[in-house]
Each structure stands twice: as C-alpha cells, then as structure tokens.
Amino acid sequence: MFSRAFFFLAVAWGLVGCGFQPLYGGKAGEEVDERLSAIQIAPMRDRLGQRIHNLLLDRLNSEGRPSSSKFTLNLAASVSTAELGLRFTEVATRATLTLIASYYLTDDRTGDVLSEGIVRSVNSYNIPSSEYARITSEADATERAAREVSDEIRVRLGLFFRNNPS
C-alpha cells in the first residue's frame, strides 16, 4: 500500500516539474478556443468534403459559423480503397480505406499561409456478400476516417495557436 502511494506521488511530482501544460486549460486555452472559433472553413464540393467541413465546424466552433472570421481553412481530401482478404474463390472479404486530407490555414488580413499539413486515416472494413451490407460497411469506414481526420486537424490547429499566440 505504501509503495503504491509513493509511486503515484513520484509520478505527480515528475509531471509538475516537467512543464506539462494542458492544451485547452487556463487562460491560454481560452485564447486557443477564441482563435479556433474565428476560423472560416472554405466549402468543399464532394460529399466527403462536405462531411469533413461539417465535422470541423462542430469541432472548431460549437456555436456554428463565425460571425467575423480572422482565418480561412482550405481543405482537399481523397479516398482510396484496397482489397485485402481473399477467399479461395478469389473474392475479397476485407478492405482498407485510406483518407488523406491536406489543409492550409491563411490569415484573412494578410493572406499569409500560417499552418499547413497532411492528415491521413486508415480504416478497414468487411466486404460481405450482400451489396447493401458492403455499401453500409464502406460508408461507416469513411465516416470513421472523416471523424479521425477532423479531430487531428483540430488538434494540430490548436497546437499551432498555442505555440504562436500572436
């Protein structure tokens, strides 16, 4: 019992000394949230792009579109699938879906690119013999990938604003 308490105390003491700071906590977290909510997301034409756009709207500004934007986020996304598992009849039973999204954030006032990157998500899904089940399974994998990509973009933008307060 004493060794457990000592272990947790040592870990807590180590975290205090390492300079760890939560991304969304305190005054700096409020500033990050303010700046994230001032991002306007450029519209995308295809259905997947619209889904990523809407997920990012929810993640960046829970109150909807910003009334006055200071930044614009531009996105491009592409999806590829590869069939993996094969039966003896050479019919695929499993596939992977890869979603790659590139983004760049620009300052509306100056037009400068502030942050850019590429985010990738890989999801797998079953290929059942029913066509409806296959379509549903692939759509679910696409939805998971879109959520993962939008979450990662939000984290990266949050880190950018946290490290660049001005």
C-alpha positions as CSV (number, residue, x, y, z in Angstrom):
1,M,0.0,0.0,0.0
2,F,2.8,2.4,0.9
3,S,4.7,1.6,-2.3
4,R,1.6,2.5,-4.5
5,A,1.2,5.8,-2.7
6,F,4.9,6.6,-3.1
7,F,4.7,5.6,-6.8
8,F,1.7,7.9,-7.6
9,L,3.3,10.7,-5.6
10,A,6.5,10.4,-7.5
11,V,4.7,10.4,-10.9
12,A,2.7,13.5,-9.8
13,W,5.8,15.3,-8.7
14,G,7.5,14.4,-12.0
15,L,4.6,15.9,-14.0
16,V,4.8,19.1,-12.0
17,G,8.5,19.6,-12.8
18,C,8.3,18.7,-16.5
19,G,6.5,21.9,-17.6
20,F,3.4,19.9,-18.8
21,Q,0.5,22.2,-19.6
22,P,-2.9,21.2,-20.9
23,L,-3.7,22.4,-24.4
24,Y,-7.2,23.7,-23.6
25,G,-6.8,24.7,-19.9
26,G,-6.5,28.1,-18.3
27,K,-6.2,31.5,-20.0
28,A,-4.1,30.1,-22.8
29,G,-6.8,27.5,-23.5
30,E,-9.5,30.3,-23.8
31,E,-7.3,32.2,-26.3
32,V,-6.9,29.0,-28.3
33,D,-10.6,28.4,-28.3
34,E,-11.2,32.0,-29.4
35,R,-8.9,31.8,-32.3
36,L,-10.2,28.4,-33.4
37,S,-13.7,29.8,-33.4
38,A,-12.6,32.6,-35.7
39,I,-11.7,30.2,-38.5
40,Q,-13.9,30.1,-41.6
41,I,-13.8,26.8,-43.4
42,A,-13.8,27.0,-47.2
43,P,-16.6,24.9,-48.8
44,M,-15.8,21.6,-50.5
45,R,-17.7,20.3,-53.5
46,D,-17.9,16.5,-52.9
47,R,-19.9,14.7,-50.2
48,L,-16.9,13.6,-48.3
49,G,-15.5,17.1,-48.3
50,Q,-18.9,18.4,-47.0
51,R,-18.8,15.8,-44.2
52,I,-15.3,16.8,-43.1
53,H,-16.4,20.5,-43.4
54,N,-19.3,19.9,-41.1
55,L,-17.3,17.9,-38.6
56,L,-14.7,20.7,-38.4
57,L,-17.4,23.3,-37.9
58,D,-18.6,21.3,-34.9
59,R,-15.1,20.9,-33.5
60,L,-13.8,24.4,-34.1
61,N,-16.8,26.4,-33.2
62,S,-19.7,24.7,-31.4
63,E,-21.9,27.8,-32.0
64,G,-21.8,27.5,-35.8
65,R,-20.1,29.7,-38.4
66,P,-18.0,32.5,-37.0
67,S,-19.7,36.0,-37.2
68,S,-16.3,37.5,-38.2
69,S,-13.5,35.3,-39.4
70,K,-9.8,36.1,-39.0
71,F,-8.6,32.9,-40.6
72,T,-9.6,30.7,-43.5
73,L,-9.0,26.9,-43.6
74,N,-8.8,25.3,-47.0
75,L,-9.0,21.6,-47.4
76,A,-8.6,18.9,-50.1
77,A,-9.4,15.2,-49.5
78,S,-9.0,12.0,-51.4
79,V,-10.0,8.4,-50.6
80,S,-8.6,5.2,-51.8
81,T,-9.5,1.6,-51.1
82,A,-7.6,-1.6,-51.3
83,E,-9.0,-5.1,-51.1
84,L,-7.0,-7.4,-48.7
85,G,-8.5,-10.7,-47.6
86,L,-9.4,-13.2,-50.3
87,R,-11.4,-16.4,-50.2
88,F,-10.4,-19.5,-52.2
89,T,-12.7,-18.2,-54.9
90,E,-10.6,-15.0,-55.1
91,V,-13.4,-12.9,-53.8
92,A,-12.3,-10.1,-51.4
93,T,-13.6,-10.3,-47.8
94,R,-11.7,-7.4,-46.3
95,A,-10.6,-3.9,-47.5
96,T,-8.8,-0.9,-46.2
97,L,-9.9,2.7,-46.8
98,T,-7.3,5.4,-46.7
99,L,-8.4,9.1,-46.4
100,I,-5.8,11.7,-47.0
101,A,-6.6,15.3,-46.3
102,S,-4.3,18.3,-46.9
103,Y,-5.1,21.6,-45.3
104,Y,-3.7,25.1,-45.0
105,L,-4.7,28.0,-42.8
106,T,-4.4,31.5,-44.1
107,D,-4.7,34.9,-42.3
108,D,-7.6,36.8,-43.8
109,R,-5.9,40.1,-43.3
110,T,-2.5,39.4,-44.9
111,G,-3.2,36.3,-47.0
112,D,-0.2,34.6,-45.5
113,V,-0.3,30.8,-45.0
114,L,0.1,30.3,-41.3
115,S,-0.1,26.5,-41.0
116,E,-0.4,23.6,-43.4
117,G,-0.2,19.8,-43.3
118,I,-1.4,16.5,-44.4
119,V,-3.5,14.2,-42.3
120,R,-4.1,10.5,-43.0
121,S,-6.5,8.0,-41.6
122,V,-6.6,4.3,-42.5
123,N,-9.7,2.2,-41.6
124,S,-10.6,-1.3,-42.5
125,Y,-14.0,-2.9,-43.2
126,N,-15.5,-6.2,-44.1
127,I,-16.8,-7.0,-47.6
128,P,-19.9,-9.2,-47.0
129,S,-21.6,-11.0,-49.8
130,S,-24.7,-8.6,-49.6
131,E,-24.2,-5.5,-51.7
132,Y,-26.2,-3.3,-49.2
133,A,-24.1,-4.6,-46.3
134,R,-20.9,-3.8,-48.3
135,I,-22.1,-0.3,-49.1
136,T,-23.0,0.3,-45.4
137,S,-19.7,-1.1,-44.2
138,E,-17.7,1.1,-46.5
139,A,-19.8,4.2,-45.6
140,D,-19.1,3.5,-41.9
141,A,-15.4,3.3,-42.6
142,T,-15.5,6.6,-44.5
143,E,-17.4,8.2,-41.6
144,R,-14.8,7.0,-39.1
145,A,-12.0,8.3,-41.3
146,A,-13.6,11.7,-41.6
147,R,-14.0,11.9,-37.9
148,E,-10.4,11.0,-37.2
149,V,-9.1,13.5,-39.8
150,S,-11.2,16.3,-38.5
151,D,-10.1,15.6,-34.9
152,E,-6.5,15.5,-36.0
153,I,-6.8,18.8,-37.9
154,R,-8.4,20.5,-34.8
155,V,-5.6,19.3,-32.6
156,R,-2.9,20.5,-35.0
157,L,-4.6,23.9,-35.3
158,G,-4.9,24.1,-31.5
159,L,-1.2,23.4,-31.1
160,F,-0.4,25.9,-33.7
161,F,-2.3,28.6,-31.9
162,R,-1.0,27.6,-28.5
163,N,2.6,27.8,-29.8
164,N,2.0,31.0,-31.8
165,P,-0.1,33.3,-29.5
166,S,0.4,36.5,-31.6
